[in-house]
């Protein structure tokens, strides 16, 4: 995703999920299971440039679709990926 591997990484627990922040807001990643819309909305408040989730980590397909829509509404320039 174009992020330098030497940038600082910190781990936080948000709503019981492990969330990794690379260079504060350059990249936010959460690979936990059962990701819900509340977590996605909270991550959007952090204003990241890029967000990565585990493809099968969402509570449902609807939550996965809504993740992209939430970021489009709040932060249209944030790149959202599920891998």
PyMOL commands that set and color helices and strands:
alter all, ss='L'
color gray80, all
select helices_A, chain A and resi 37-44+61-74
alter helices_A, ss='H'
color red, helices_A
select strands_A, chain A and resi 9-14+17-22+27-30+50-53+79-82
alter strands_A, ss='S'
color yellow, strands_A
deselect
rebuild
show_as cartoon
